[in-house]
Amino acid sequence: MQAYAAKLIELIESKAESIAKQWAADVMKHDRTPSYHSLPNDMVIEQGTDFYRLFRRMSLAENSYDEAKTFSWKYAEDFYRKKIPLHEAIYALMLMRRHLWLYAEFQGTFVTALEKQQAVESLNRTILLFDYVSYQVIEKYQELIIGSVERRLGAIKTLMMTGPIGGKGSTYKVGLMTIFLLVACILTYHYHATLKTEDIFTHLFYIPVILASIWWGKKGIFAAIFLGVLILTSHALFLTGIPISGDVVRAIMFVVIGGVIGWLMEGIKKLEELY
Amino acid sequence: MKAFTAKLVDLTQKNAEVIAQQWAKDVKTNSKTYTYHGASEDKIILQAKDFYSNFQMMFFHELPYEQAEEIFEKYAEARYREGIPLHEALYALILMRRHMWLYAEFQAMFNAEVEHRQAIGSLSRTILMFDYIMYVIARKFWKLMKLELLAIKNTQ
């Protein structure tokens, strides 16, 4: 252990609980940490005590950064589960550092000229260790957020077929869409030309409309336009005696649904890239 | 007291270009700021210079926290839009602070006995300002993330 830091570390070690209590009293009423106000007092004090005890271990460890992980990850997981926003968790850490220093100042730990010099070194060391902990807590929070996003996106991601088979630019999706559109052409011909009806078969067209928008975002609207034009052309050719208004509404709905889903998918893709 | 604590900030402002260059070199190779590795050096140097200039403005402001909110929410939004993860954006800030201090140490700015006292004052005030900035940035990121998550929820 470095000599300059020894004094501060000894103080923290022996007074961990007292400092933690002062920190808990502050964090549980501070206006930048409102989510802590309703937490159980004992739990908050325990977190504080754990942190101040970690300080000694970190200072003694060969690799302080790795040693910090034991605390940081637990801290992040505990507070993420309790739905504490990240900025509040970070501010609570800052208050921990501030209380540590306030306590040392209050106890008159650094009075003489030599001690003042030690104080600068201690302060630098303390800041470095806190920087490690803050970084790890934020990183862990991000990991937990990504996990939650992944879970929420689960069903959509399956449909998006982002794996190796359906990956970006894959011919698999194009092939599947071509089959869907061909089937749509055959069905339209069968119902319009052979059965002379505009029956409910067009509801099946929503499958390629939705899939195209999920796969290709806004560009997927071309599938909807194709299907809309298909039923309108077919109607004009084979169902001359039946009013076209029903199919016009259907064609418009394809484009609207395709457009809305495509627009929403662009947002989801952006979010996926971000995380 | 204010004159003492201002020493570090004044030095930083006068040498913003050099400190920003040193920071950029660090952030482009540091394993904790991976996203910055591919960034244009000129662009991030400019970013750091702006930061130090804003920092000075905030440092001397009567209401530094309110000033931090005004300036650094925009900074947070810009980093968010660039796709920089929060832990990296904040670590880059930590490095900015470290480089301020390293430069001052290198210039042997706080050597004499009385200067150690000034150093403590400078450090404490600088850390407090950075705490405000980091809080504001983390809060803004959190808000933006929540907005995006809300958008997902609405689509499902």
Contacts between the chains, C-beta under 8 A, distances in Angstrom:
chain1	res1	chain2	res2	distance
A	32	B	135	6.4
A	85	B	139	7.5
A	85	B	142	5.2
A	86	B	86	7.3
A	86	B	138	5.5
A	86	B	141	7.5
A	86	B	142	5.1
A	87	B	135	5.6
A	87	B	138	3.7
A	87	B	139	3.8
A	87	B	141	7.8
A	87	B	142	5.4
A	90	B	134	6.4
A	90	B	135	6.5
A	90	B	138	5.1
A	91	B	131	7.5
A	91	B	135	5.0
A	91	B	138	8.0
A	94	B	131	4.5
A	94	B	134	7.5
A	94	B	135	7.2
A	97	B	127	8.0
A	98	B	131	7.9
A	101	B	124	7.6
A	110	B	120	8.0
A	113	B	113	4.5
A	113	B	116	7.1
A	116	B	113	7.2
A	116	B	116	4.2
A	116	B	117	5.8
A	116	B	120	6.8
A	117	B	116	5.2
A	119	B	116	7.4
A	119	B	120	5.7
A	120	B	110	7.2
A	120	B	116	5.7
A	120	B	119	5.0
A	120	B	120	6.1
A	120	B	123	7.0
A	123	B	120	6.6
A	123	B	123	5.5
A	123	B	124	7.7
A	124	B	101	7.4
A	124	B	123	7.6
A	127	B	123	7.8
A	127	B	127	6.5
A	131	B	91	7.8
A	131	B	94	4.8
A	131	B	98	8.0
A	134	B	90	6.9
A	134	B	94	7.5
A	134	B	134	7.6
A	135	B	32	6.2
A	135	B	87	5.8
A	135	B	90	7.1
A	135	B	91	5.2
A	135	B	94	7.2
A	138	B	86	5.5
A	138	B	87	3.9
A	138	B	90	5.9
A	138	B	138	7.3
A	139	B	87	4.2
A	141	B	86	7.9
A	142	B	85	5.7
A	142	B	86	6.1
A	142	B	87	5.7
A	145	B	145	6.5
A	148	B	149	8.0
A	149	B	149	6.9
A	149	B	152	7.3
A	152	B	149	7.6
A	152	B	152	5.7
A	152	B	153	7.3
A	152	B	156	7.0
A	153	B	152	6.9
A	155	B	156	7.6
A	156	B	155	7.8
A	156	B	156	7.4
A	264	B	155	4.6
A	267	B	148	7.8
A	267	B	151	5.3
A	267	B	152	7.7
A	267	B	155	7.3
A	268	B	151	8.0
A	268	B	152	6.3
A	268	B	155	6.5
A	270	B	148	8.0
A	271	B	148	4.9
A	271	B	151	7.3
A	271	B	152	6.4
A	273	B	83	6.9
A	274	B	83	5.9
A	274	B	148	7.0
